Amino acid sequence: MNIRRLAPVLALALPLAACSSLLNVQRTPFTIYSPKLAVATDPTPAARVDWQLAIETPLASDALDTARIVVMPSAGTIEVYPGARWSDSAPALLRNLIVQGFENSQRIVGVGSSASGLRADYALALEVRDFQLEMNPAPHAQIRLQVRLLDYTSNRVLAAHAFSAEAPAQGSDAAAAFAAFEAALNQLVPQLVDWSLREGEAAHAAKKG
């Protein structure tokens, strides 16, 4: 290969090498966090329902529709932990945990995400209002959801409720934030499950009657 033919190849290779170097510099390790729900051992479980429920992926603002763990060092200020991620985006994470909460209750067999192809009778539509670690007055996880129970066929709202939970964090780092989020989720999800089953059963009884 002569010099004239080699020069364009070198000119192309140099920018590619520079890009590769930049990408390597920007690639930083991070920890993935995946919250779990505690499985309650209730010796006298409530009656099972014979209808099916679809859980829609919650709506969220751009700031919360992310796999980054959001923290508010002061009111109105949003930051993220640079070295931490959720195992999925926050809305998908919440949807999956809520499905798991229903499964853990052992009170309903037909439950799944709205994309699962389930032939549902009812659906839960959710909106994430808060899902962040707040620093004031002390570090704590804050979760707020607006929930609507819908007739799956007509999309008519049958019931609506606002759920919230918070749990103190033992520090301001990502690991402490994760533990606080997990504690808050273990408060909120069982309450949401109980409410949904109660309201759904009332609607189902009215429909049959």
mmCIF file of the C-alpha atoms, coordinates in Angstrom:
data_MODEL
# 
_entry.id   MODEL 
# 
loop_
_atom_site.group_PDB 
_atom_site.id 
_atom_site.type_symbol 
_atom_site.label_atom_id 
_atom_site.label_alt_id 
_atom_site.label_comp_id 
_atom_site.label_asym_id 
_atom_site.label_entity_id 
_atom_site.label_seq_id 
_atom_site.pdbx_PDB_ins_code 
_atom_site.Cartn_x 
_atom_site.Cartn_y 
_atom_site.Cartn_z 
_atom_site.occupancy 
_atom_site.B_iso_or_equiv 
_atom_site.pdbx_formal_charge 
_atom_site.auth_seq_id 
_atom_site.auth_comp_id 
_atom_site.auth_asym_id 
_atom_site.auth_atom_id 
_atom_site.pdbx_PDB_model_num 
ATOM 1   C CA . MET A 1 1   ? 0.000   0.000   0.000  1.00 0.00 ? 1   MET A CA 1 
ATOM 2   C CA . ASN A 1 2   ? 1.528   3.352   -0.992 1.00 0.00 ? 2   ASN A CA 1 
ATOM 3   C CA . ILE A 1 3   ? 1.439   6.535   1.096  1.00 0.00 ? 3   ILE A CA 1 
ATOM 4   C CA . ARG A 1 4   ? -1.410  8.125   -0.849 1.00 0.00 ? 4   ARG A CA 1 
ATOM 5   C CA . ARG A 1 5   ? -3.710  5.136   -0.310 1.00 0.00 ? 5   ARG A CA 1 
ATOM 6   C CA . LEU A 1 6   ? -2.697  4.770   3.351  1.00 0.00 ? 6   LEU A CA 1 
ATOM 7   C CA . ALA A 1 7   ? -3.396  8.377   4.365  1.00 0.00 ? 7   ALA A CA 1 
ATOM 8   C CA . PRO A 1 8   ? -7.224  8.199   4.131  1.00 0.00 ? 8   PRO A CA 1 
ATOM 9   C CA . VAL A 1 9   ? -7.199  4.994   6.168  1.00 0.00 ? 9   VAL A CA 1 
ATOM 10  C CA . LEU A 1 10  ? -5.148  6.640   8.887  1.00 0.00 ? 10  LEU A CA 1 
ATOM 11  C CA . ALA A 1 11  ? -7.368  9.715   8.828  1.00 0.00 ? 11  ALA A CA 1 
ATOM 12  C CA . LEU A 1 12  ? -10.397 7.488   9.439  1.00 0.00 ? 12  LEU A CA 1 
ATOM 13  C CA . ALA A 1 13  ? -8.727  5.371   12.099 1.00 0.00 ? 13  ALA A CA 1 
ATOM 14  C CA . LEU A 1 14  ? -7.627  8.284   14.268 1.00 0.00 ? 14  LEU A CA 1 
ATOM 15  C CA . PRO A 1 15  ? -11.140 9.693   14.928 1.00 0.00 ? 15  PRO A CA 1 
ATOM 16  C CA . LEU A 1 16  ? -12.422 6.180   15.635 1.00 0.00 ? 16  LEU A CA 1 
ATOM 17  C CA . ALA A 1 17  ? -9.633  5.606   18.130 1.00 0.00 ? 17  ALA A CA 1 
ATOM 18  C CA . ALA A 1 18  ? -10.414 8.945   19.778 1.00 0.00 ? 18  ALA A CA 1 
ATOM 19  C CA . CYS A 1 19  ? -14.104 8.029   20.060 1.00 0.00 ? 19  CYS A CA 1 
ATOM 20  C CA . SER A 1 20  ? -13.224 4.662   21.547 1.00 0.00 ? 20  SER A CA 1 
ATOM 21  C CA . SER A 1 21  ? -10.973 6.347   24.092 1.00 0.00 ? 21  SER A CA 1 
ATOM 22  C CA . LEU A 1 22  ? -13.696 8.798   25.067 1.00 0.00 ? 22  LEU A CA 1 
ATOM 23  C CA . LEU A 1 23  ? -16.227 6.000   25.500 1.00 0.00 ? 23  LEU A CA 1 
ATOM 24  C CA . ASN A 1 24  ? -13.854 4.113   27.756 1.00 0.00 ? 24  ASN A CA 1 
ATOM 25  C CA . VAL A 1 25  ? -13.317 7.195   29.901 1.00 0.00 ? 25  VAL A CA 1 
ATOM 26  C CA . GLN A 1 26  ? -17.067 7.771   30.312 1.00 0.00 ? 26  GLN A CA 1 
ATOM 27  C CA . ARG A 1 27  ? -17.851 4.143   31.196 1.00 0.00 ? 27  ARG A CA 1 
ATOM 28  C CA . THR A 1 28  ? -18.135 4.020   34.994 1.00 0.00 ? 28  THR A CA 1 
ATOM 29  C CA . PRO A 1 29  ? -19.240 1.038   37.111 1.00 0.00 ? 29  PRO A CA 1 
ATOM 30  C CA . PHE A 1 30  ? -22.550 1.159   38.948 1.00 0.00 ? 30  PHE A CA 1 
ATOM 31  C CA . THR A 1 31  ? -24.577 -1.016  41.310 1.00 0.00 ? 31  THR A CA 1 
ATOM 32  C CA . ILE A 1 32  ? -27.980 -2.375  40.296 1.00 0.00 ? 32  ILE A CA 1 
ATOM 33  C CA . TYR A 1 33  ? -30.643 -2.488  43.006 1.00 0.00 ? 33  TYR A CA 1 
ATOM 34  C CA . SER A 1 34  ? -33.704 -4.771  42.828 1.00 0.00 ? 34  SER A CA 1 
ATOM 35  C CA . PRO A 1 35  ? -36.250 -4.345  45.685 1.00 0.00 ? 35  PRO A CA 1 
ATOM 36  C CA . LYS A 1 36  ? -38.004 -7.414  47.060 1.00 0.00 ? 36  LYS A CA 1 
ATOM 37  C CA . LEU A 1 37  ? -41.337 -7.766  48.814 1.00 0.00 ? 37  LEU A CA 1 
ATOM 38  C CA . ALA A 1 38  ? -41.596 -9.711  52.032 1.00 0.00 ? 38  ALA A CA 1 
ATOM 39  C CA . VAL A 1 39  ? -44.035 -12.638 51.786 1.00 0.00 ? 39  VAL A CA 1 
ATOM 40  C CA . ALA A 1 40  ? -46.478 -12.434 54.693 1.00 0.00 ? 40  ALA A CA 1 
ATOM 41  C CA . THR A 1 41  ? -47.396 -15.729 56.343 1.00 0.00 ? 41  THR A CA 1 
ATOM 42  C CA . ASP A 1 42  ? -51.060 -15.213 57.226 1.00 0.00 ? 42  ASP A CA 1 
ATOM 43  C CA . PRO A 1 43  ? -52.611 -18.270 58.912 1.00 0.00 ? 43  PRO A CA 1 
ATOM 44  C CA . THR A 1 44  ? -56.136 -17.092 57.985 1.00 0.00 ? 44  THR A CA 1 
ATOM 45  C CA . PRO A 1 45  ? -55.961 -15.616 54.471 1.00 0.00 ? 45  PRO A CA 1 
ATOM 46  C CA . ALA A 1 46  ? -58.935 -13.680 53.144 1.00 0.00 ? 46  ALA A CA 1 
ATOM 47  C CA . ALA A 1 47  ? -61.288 -15.222 50.590 1.00 0.00 ? 47  ALA A CA 1 
ATOM 48  C CA . ARG A 1 48  ? -60.043 -15.540 47.025 1.00 0.00 ? 48  ARG A CA 1 
ATOM 49  C CA . VAL A 1 49  ? -61.659 -13.667 44.157 1.00 0.00 ? 49  VAL A CA 1 
ATOM 50  C CA . ASP A 1 50  ? -62.732 -15.266 40.877 1.00 0.00 ? 50  ASP A CA 1 
ATOM 51  C CA . TRP A 1 51  ? -62.019 -12.353 38.534 1.00 0.00 ? 51  TRP A CA 1 
ATOM 52  C CA . GLN A 1 52  ? -58.831 -11.292 36.779 1.00 0.00 ? 52  GLN A CA 1 
ATOM 53  C CA . LEU A 1 53  ? -56.835 -8.074  37.020 1.00 0.00 ? 53  LEU A CA 1 
ATOM 54  C CA . ALA A 1 54  ? -54.408 -6.349  34.638 1.00 0.00 ? 54  ALA A CA 1 
ATOM 55  C CA . ILE A 1 55  ? -51.766 -3.984  36.050 1.00 0.00 ? 55  ILE A CA 1 
ATOM 56  C CA . GLU A 1 56  ? -50.886 -1.150  33.672 1.00 0.00 ? 56  GLU A CA 1 
ATOM 57  C CA . THR A 1 57  ? -47.402 0.349   33.605 1.00 0.00 ? 57  THR A CA 1 
ATOM 58  C CA . PRO A 1 58  ? -47.634 3.489   35.748 1.00 0.00 ? 58  PRO A CA 1 
ATOM 59  C CA . LEU A 1 59  ? -47.409 6.926   34.198 1.00 0.00 ? 59  LEU A CA 1 
ATOM 60  C CA . ALA A 1 60  ? -44.598 9.135   35.502 1.00 0.00 ? 60  ALA A CA 1 
ATOM 61  C CA . SER A 1 61  ? -42.915 12.441  34.817 1.00 0.00 ? 61  SER A CA 1 
ATOM 62  C CA . ASP A 1 62  ? -39.699 12.471  32.788 1.00 0.00 ? 62  ASP A CA 1 
ATOM 63  C CA . ALA A 1 63  ? -37.741 12.951  36.015 1.00 0.00 ? 63  ALA A CA 1 
ATOM 64  C CA . LEU A 1 64  ? -39.152 9.732   37.512 1.00 0.00 ? 64  LEU A CA 1 
ATOM 65  C CA . ASP A 1 65  ? -39.468 7.632   34.342 1.00 0.00 ? 65  ASP A CA 1 
ATOM 66  C CA . THR A 1 66  ? -35.900 6.381   34.626 1.00 0.00 ? 66  THR A CA 1 
ATOM 67  C CA . ALA A 1 67  ? -33.779 3.576   36.036 1.00 0.00 ? 67  ALA A CA 1 
ATOM 68  C CA . ARG A 1 68  ? -31.702 6.169   37.922 1.00 0.00 ? 68  ARG A CA 1 
ATOM 69  C CA . ILE A 1 69  ? -32.339 6.446   41.670 1.00 0.00 ? 69  ILE A CA 1 
ATOM 70  C CA . VAL A 1 70  ? -33.679 9.942   42.242 1.00 0.00 ? 70  VAL A CA 1 
ATOM 71  C CA . VAL A 1 71  ? -32.741 12.038  45.266 1.00 0.00 ? 71  VAL A CA 1 
ATOM 72  C CA . MET A 1 72  ? -33.971 15.492  46.314 1.00 0.00 ? 72  MET A CA 1 
ATOM 73  C CA . PRO A 1 73  ? -31.297 17.236  48.412 1.00 0.00 ? 73  PRO A CA 1 
ATOM 74  C CA . SER A 1 74  ? -33.695 20.173  48.853 1.00 0.00 ? 74  SER A CA 1 
ATOM 75  C CA . ALA A 1 75  ? -37.262 20.990  47.869 1.00 0.00 ? 75  ALA A CA 1 
ATOM 76  C CA . GLY A 1 76  ? -37.575 21.348  44.105 1.00 0.00 ? 76  GLY A CA 1 
ATOM 77  C CA . THR A 1 77  ? -34.035 20.095  43.403 1.00 0.00 ? 77  THR A CA 1 
ATOM 78  C CA . ILE A 1 78  ? -33.676 16.733  41.652 1.00 0.00 ? 78  ILE A CA 1 
ATOM 79  C CA . GLU A 1 79  ? -30.444 14.760  41.411 1.00 0.00 ? 79  GLU A CA 1 
ATOM 80  C CA . VAL A 1 80  ? -29.533 11.096  40.868 1.00 0.00 ? 80  VAL A CA 1 
ATOM 81  C CA . TYR A 1 81  ? -27.012 8.726   42.408 1.00 0.00 ? 81  TYR A CA 1 
ATOM 82  C CA . PRO A 1 82  ? -24.266 8.410   39.772 1.00 0.00 ? 82  PRO A CA 1 
ATOM 83  C CA . GLY A 1 83  ? -23.181 4.913   40.812 1.00 0.00 ? 83  GLY A CA 1 
ATOM 84  C CA . ALA A 1 84  ? -26.591 3.281   41.221 1.00 0.00 ? 84  ALA A CA 1 
ATOM 85  C CA . ARG A 1 85  ? -29.451 2.047   39.057 1.00 0.00 ? 85  ARG A CA 1 
ATOM 86  C CA . TRP A 1 86  ? -32.760 0.291   39.568 1.00 0.00 ? 86  TRP A CA 1 
ATOM 87  C CA . SER A 1 87  ? -33.044 -3.082  37.857 1.00 0.00 ? 87  SER A CA 1 
ATOM 88  C CA . ASP A 1 88  ? -35.685 -1.533  35.560 1.00 0.00 ? 88  ASP A CA 1 
ATOM 89  C CA . SER A 1 89  ? -37.229 1.885   35.015 1.00 0.00 ? 89  SER A CA 1 
ATOM 90  C CA . ALA A 1 90  ? -39.139 3.039   38.093 1.00 0.00 ? 90  ALA A CA 1 
ATOM 91  C CA . PRO A 1 91  ? -42.621 2.599   36.466 1.00 0.00 ? 91  PRO A CA 1 
ATOM 92  C CA . ALA A 1 92  ? -41.818 -0.934  35.239 1.00 0.00 ? 92  ALA A CA 1 
ATOM 93  C CA . LEU A 1 93  ? -40.245 -1.777  38.596 1.00 0.00 ? 93  LEU A CA 1 
ATOM 94  C CA . LEU A 1 94  ? -43.393 -0.660  40.430 1.00 0.00 ? 94  LEU A CA 1 
ATOM 95  C CA . ARG A 1 95  ? -45.667 -2.563  38.040 1.00 0.00 ? 95  ARG A CA 1 
ATOM 96  C CA . ASN A 1 96  ? -43.744 -5.779  38.559 1.00 0.00 ? 96  ASN A CA 1 
ATOM 97  C CA . LEU A 1 97  ? -43.684 -5.381  42.349 1.00 0.00 ? 97  LEU A CA 1 
ATOM 98  C CA . ILE A 1 98  ? -47.437 -4.745  42.410 1.00 0.00 ? 98  ILE A CA 1 
ATOM 99  C CA . VAL A 1 99  ? -48.050 -7.900  40.348 1.00 0.00 ? 99  VAL A CA 1 
ATOM 100 C CA . GLN A 1 100 ? -45.830 -9.751  42.811 1.00 0.00 ? 100 GLN A CA 1 
ATOM 101 C CA . GLY A 1 101 ? -47.807 -8.278  45.718 1.00 0.00 ? 101 GLY A CA 1 
ATOM 102 C CA . PHE A 1 102 ? -51.039 -9.713  44.328 1.00 0.00 ? 102 PHE A CA 1 
ATOM 103 C CA . GLU A 1 103 ? -49.370 -13.076 43.752 1.00 0.00 ? 103 GLU A CA 1 
ATOM 104 C CA . ASN A 1 104 ? -47.984 -13.078 47.298 1.00 0.00 ? 104 ASN A CA 1 
ATOM 105 C CA . SER A 1 105 ? -51.480 -12.460 48.681 1.00 0.00 ? 105 SER A CA 1 
ATOM 106 C CA . GLN A 1 106 ? -52.637 -15.803 47.201 1.00 0.00 ? 106 GLN A CA 1 
ATOM 107 C CA . ARG A 1 107 ? -56.082 -14.238 46.817 1.00 0.00 ? 107 ARG A CA 1 
ATOM 108 C CA . ILE A 1 108 ? -56.157 -13.900 43.030 1.00 0.00 ? 108 ILE A CA 1 
ATOM 109 C CA . VAL A 1 109 ? -54.889 -16.241 40.318 1.00 0.00 ? 109 VAL A CA 1 
ATOM 110 C CA . GLY A 1 110 ? -55.536 -14.071 37.259 1.00 0.00 ? 110 GLY A CA 1 
ATOM 111 C CA . VAL A 1 111 ? -53.157 -11.130 37.613 1.00 0.00 ? 111 VAL A CA 1 
ATOM 112 C CA . GLY A 1 112 ? -50.446 -9.793  35.327 1.00 0.00 ? 112 GLY A CA 1 
ATOM 113 C CA . SER A 1 113 ? -49.225 -6.805  33.363 1.00 0.00 ? 113 SER A CA 1 
ATOM 114 C CA . SER A 1 114 ? -51.543 -5.341  30.745 1.00 0.00 ? 114 SER A CA 1 
ATOM 115 C CA . ALA A 1 115 ? -49.076 -6.532  28.080 1.00 0.00 ? 115 ALA A CA 1 
ATOM 116 C CA . SER A 1 116 ? -49.240 -10.156 29.223 1.00 0.00 ? 116 SER A CA 1 
ATOM 117 C CA . GLY A 1 117 ? -52.345 -11.005 27.163 1.00 0.00 ? 117 GLY A CA 1 
ATOM 118 C CA . LEU A 1 118 ? -54.424 -11.675 30.275 1.00 0.00 ? 118 LEU A CA 1 
ATOM 119 C CA . ARG A 1 119 ? -58.196 -11.698 29.645 1.00 0.00 ? 119 ARG A CA 1 
ATOM 120 C CA . ALA A 1 120 ? -58.848 -9.317  32.505 1.00 0.00 ? 120 ALA A CA 1 
ATOM 121 C CA . ASP A 1 121 ? -62.120 -8.176  34.061 1.00 0.00 ? 121 ASP A CA 1 
ATOM 122 C CA . TYR A 1 122 ? -60.566 -5.114  35.688 1.00 0.00 ? 122 TYR A CA 1 
ATOM 123 C CA . ALA A 1 123 ? -57.406 -3.033  35.391 1.00 0.00 ? 123 ALA A CA 1 
ATOM 124 C CA . LEU A 1 124 ? -55.338 -0.844  37.664 1.00 0.00 ? 124 LEU A CA 1 
ATOM 125 C CA . ALA A 1 125 ? -54.198 2.460   36.149 1.00 0.00 ? 125 ALA A CA 1 
ATOM 126 C CA . LEU A 1 126 ? -51.448 4.106   38.164 1.00 0.00 ? 126 LEU A CA 1 
ATOM 127 C CA . GLU A 1 127 ? -49.596 7.395   38.213 1.00 0.00 ? 127 GLU A CA 1 
ATOM 128 C CA . VAL A 1 128 ? -46.315 7.902   40.067 1.00 0.00 ? 128 VAL A CA 1 
ATOM 129 C CA . ARG A 1 129 ? -46.354 11.209  41.911 1.00 0.00 ? 129 ARG A CA 1 
ATOM 130 C CA . ASP A 1 130 ? -43.253 10.647  44.075 1.00 0.00 ? 130 ASP A CA 1 
ATOM 131 C CA . PHE A 1 131 ? -40.509 8.025   44.008 1.00 0.00 ? 131 PHE A CA 1 
ATOM 132 C CA . GLN A 1 132 ? -37.396 9.606   45.437 1.00 0.00 ? 132 GLN A CA 1 
ATOM 133 C CA . LEU A 1 133 ? -35.159 9.900   48.479 1.00 0.00 ? 133 LEU A CA 1 
ATOM 134 C CA . GLU A 1 134 ? -35.753 13.234  50.199 1.00 0.00 ? 134 GLU A CA 1 
ATOM 135 C CA . MET A 1 135 ? -33.145 14.774  52.468 1.00 0.00 ? 135 MET A CA 1 
ATOM 136 C CA . ASN A 1 136 ? -35.336 17.174  54.433 1.00 0.00 ? 136 ASN A CA 1 
ATOM 137 C CA . PRO A 1 137 ? -36.014 17.175  57.309 1.00 0.00 ? 137 PRO A CA 1 
ATOM 138 C CA . ALA A 1 138 ? -34.015 13.885  57.421 1.00 0.00 ? 138 ALA A CA 1 
ATOM 139 C CA . PRO A 1 139 ? -33.203 11.306  54.736 1.00 0.00 ? 139 PRO A CA 1 
ATOM 140 C CA . HIS A 1 140 ? -36.284 9.239   53.863 1.00 0.00 ? 140 HIS A CA 1 
ATOM 141 C CA . ALA A 1 141 ? -37.786 7.414   50.902 1.00 0.00 ? 141 ALA A CA 1 
ATOM 142 C CA . GLN A 1 142 ? -41.021 8.990   49.668 1.00 0.00 ? 142 GLN A CA 1 
ATOM 143 C CA . ILE A 1 143 ? -43.492 7.118   47.437 1.00 0.00 ? 143 ILE A CA 1 
ATOM 144 C CA . ARG A 1 144 ? -46.873 8.417   46.287 1.00 0.00 ? 144 ARG A CA 1 
ATOM 145 C CA . LEU A 1 145 ? -49.170 6.709   43.777 1.00 0.00 ? 145 LEU A CA 1 
ATOM 146 C CA . GLN A 1 146 ? -52.558 7.706   42.381 1.00 0.00 ? 146 GLN A CA 1 
ATOM 147 C CA . VAL A 1 147 ? -54.507 4.519   41.580 1.00 0.00 ? 147 VAL A CA 1 
ATOM 148 C CA . ARG A 1 148 ? -57.713 3.963   39.628 1.00 0.00 ? 148 ARG A CA 1 
ATOM 149 C CA . LEU A 1 149 ? -59.622 0.697   39.314 1.00 0.00 ? 149 LEU A CA 1 
ATOM 150 C CA . LEU A 1 150 ? -61.110 0.411   35.816 1.00 0.00 ? 150 LEU A CA 1 
ATOM 151 C CA . ASP A 1 151 ? -63.671 -1.826  34.170 1.00 0.00 ? 151 ASP A CA 1 
ATOM 152 C CA . TYR A 1 152 ? -61.435 -3.461  31.570 1.00 0.00 ? 152 TYR A CA 1 
ATOM 153 C CA . THR A 1 153 ? -64.074 -3.557  28.832 1.00 0.00 ? 153 THR A CA 1 
ATOM 154 C CA . SER A 1 154 ? -65.541 -0.071  29.116 1.00 0.00 ? 154 SER A CA 1 
ATOM 155 C CA . ASN A 1 155 ? -62.519 1.673   30.712 1.00 0.00 ? 155 ASN A CA 1 
ATOM 156 C CA . ARG A 1 156 ? -64.942 3.201   33.229 1.00 0.00 ? 156 ARG A CA 1 
ATOM 157 C CA . VAL A 1 157 ? -63.415 4.283   36.554 1.00 0.00 ? 157 VAL A CA 1 
ATOM 158 C CA . LEU A 1 158 ? -64.907 2.216   39.390 1.00 0.00 ? 158 LEU A CA 1 
ATOM 159 C CA . ALA A 1 159 ? -62.823 3.538   42.284 1.00 0.00 ? 159 ALA A CA 1 
ATOM 160 C CA . ALA A 1 160 ? -59.804 5.761   42.904 1.00 0.00 ? 160 ALA A CA 1 
ATOM 161 C CA . HIS A 1 161 ? -57.420 6.195   45.791 1.00 0.00 ? 161 HIS A CA 1 
ATOM 162 C CA . ALA A 1 162 ? -54.112 7.914   46.626 1.00 0.00 ? 162 ALA A CA 1 
ATOM 163 C CA . PHE A 1 163 ? -51.467 5.789   48.336 1.00 0.00 ? 163 PHE A CA 1 
ATOM 164 C CA . SER A 1 164 ? -48.352 7.040   50.047 1.00 0.00 ? 164 SER A CA 1 
ATOM 165 C CA . ALA A 1 165 ? -45.586 5.598   52.177 1.00 0.00 ? 165 ALA A CA 1 
ATOM 166 C CA . GLU A 1 166 ? -42.294 6.799   53.530 1.00 0.00 ? 166 GLU A CA 1 
ATOM 167 C CA . ALA A 1 167 ? -39.470 5.160   55.432 1.00 0.00 ? 167 ALA A CA 1 
ATOM 168 C CA . PRO A 1 168 ? -36.401 6.672   57.099 1.00 0.00 ? 168 PRO A CA 1 
ATOM 169 C CA . ALA A 1 169 ? -32.974 6.094   55.588 1.00 0.00 ? 169 ALA A CA 1 
ATOM 170 C CA . GLN A 1 170 ? -30.006 5.324   57.807 1.00 0.00 ? 170 GLN A CA 1 
ATOM 171 C CA . GLY A 1 171 ? -27.783 7.536   55.669 1.00 0.00 ? 171 GLY A CA 1 
ATOM 172 C CA . SER A 1 172 ? -27.646 9.491   52.439 1.00 0.00 ? 172 SER A CA 1 
ATOM 173 C CA . ASP A 1 173 ? -25.781 6.994   50.252 1.00 0.00 ? 173 ASP A CA 1 
ATOM 174 C CA . ALA A 1 174 ? -27.399 4.776   47.604 1.00 0.00 ? 174 ALA A CA 1 
ATOM 175 C CA . ALA A 1 175 ? -27.365 1.614   49.754 1.00 0.00 ? 175 ALA A CA 1 
ATOM 176 C CA . ALA A 1 176 ? -29.206 3.410   52.577 1.00 0.00 ? 176 ALA A CA 1 
ATOM 177 C CA . ALA A 1 177 ? -31.646 4.860   50.054 1.00 0.00 ? 177 ALA A CA 1 
ATOM 178 C CA . PHE A 1 178 ? -32.348 1.391   48.655 1.00 0.00 ? 178 PHE A CA 1 
ATOM 179 C CA . ALA A 1 179 ? -33.132 -0.034  52.099 1.00 0.00 ? 179 ALA A CA 1 
ATOM 180 C CA . ALA A 1 180 ? -35.528 2.850   52.761 1.00 0.00 ? 180 ALA A CA 1 
ATOM 181 C CA . PHE A 1 181 ? -37.262 2.383   49.395 1.00 0.00 ? 181 PHE A CA 1 
ATOM 182 C CA . GLU A 1 182 ? -37.689 -1.334  50.055 1.00 0.00 ? 182 GLU A CA 1 
ATOM 183 C CA . ALA A 1 183 ? -39.220 -0.644  53.480 1.00 0.00 ? 183 ALA A CA 1 
ATOM 184 C CA . ALA A 1 184 ? -41.627 1.936   52.008 1.00 0.00 ? 184 ALA A CA 1 
ATOM 185 C CA . LEU A 1 185 ? -42.659 -0.448  49.205 1.00 0.00 ? 185 LEU A CA 1 
ATOM 186 C CA . ASN A 1 186 ? -43.396 -3.165  51.762 1.00 0.00 ? 186 ASN A CA 1 
ATOM 187 C CA . GLN A 1 187 ? -45.785 -0.726  53.442 1.00 0.00 ? 187 GLN A CA 1 
ATOM 188 C CA . LEU A 1 188 ? -47.492 0.553   50.311 1.00 0.00 ? 188 LEU A CA 1 
ATOM 189 C CA . VAL A 1 189 ? -47.949 -2.529  48.106 1.00 0.00 ? 189 VAL A CA 1 
ATOM 190 C CA . PRO A 1 190 ? -49.968 -4.633  50.613 1.00 0.00 ? 190 PRO A CA 1 
ATOM 191 C CA . GLN A 1 191 ? -52.280 -1.656  51.227 1.00 0.00 ? 191 GLN A CA 1 
ATOM 192 C CA . LEU A 1 192 ? -52.778 -1.240  47.475 1.00 0.00 ? 192 LEU A CA 1 
ATOM 193 C CA . VAL A 1 193 ? -53.495 -4.959  47.065 1.00 0.00 ? 193 VAL A CA 1 
ATOM 194 C CA . ASP A 1 194 ? -56.074 -5.004  49.883 1.00 0.00 ? 194 ASP A CA 1 
ATOM 195 C CA . TRP A 1 195 ? -57.856 -1.931  48.529 1.00 0.00 ? 195 TRP A CA 1 
ATOM 196 C CA . SER A 1 196 ? -57.911 -3.227  44.953 1.00 0.00 ? 196 SER A CA 1 
ATOM 197 C CA . LEU A 1 197 ? -59.296 -6.622  45.918 1.00 0.00 ? 197 LEU A CA 1 
ATOM 198 C CA . ARG A 1 198 ? -61.953 -5.069  48.152 1.00 0.00 ? 198 ARG A CA 1 
ATOM 199 C CA . GLU A 1 199 ? -63.086 -2.539  45.543 1.00 0.00 ? 199 GLU A CA 1 
ATOM 200 C CA . GLY A 1 200 ? -62.889 -5.070  42.729 1.00 0.00 ? 200 GLY A CA 1 
ATOM 201 C CA . GLU A 1 201 ? -64.973 -7.602  44.644 1.00 0.00 ? 201 GLU A CA 1 
ATOM 202 C CA . ALA A 1 202 ? -67.597 -4.949  45.402 1.00 0.00 ? 202 ALA A CA 1 
ATOM 203 C CA . ALA A 1 203 ? -67.768 -4.006  41.717 1.00 0.00 ? 203 ALA A CA 1 
ATOM 204 C CA . HIS A 1 204 ? -67.931 -7.655  40.692 1.00 0.00 ? 204 HIS A CA 1 
ATOM 205 C CA . ALA A 1 205 ? -70.747 -8.394  43.131 1.00 0.00 ? 205 ALA A CA 1 
ATOM 206 C CA . ALA A 1 206 ? -72.697 -5.369  41.850 1.00 0.00 ? 206 ALA A CA 1 
ATOM 207 C CA . LYS A 1 207 ? -72.228 -6.505  38.257 1.00 0.00 ? 207 LYS A CA 1 
ATOM 208 C CA . LYS A 1 208 ? -73.485 -10.022 39.036 1.00 0.00 ? 208 LYS A CA 1 
ATOM 209 C CA . GLY A 1 209 ? -76.365 -8.736  41.134 1.00 0.00 ? 209 GLY A CA 1 
# 
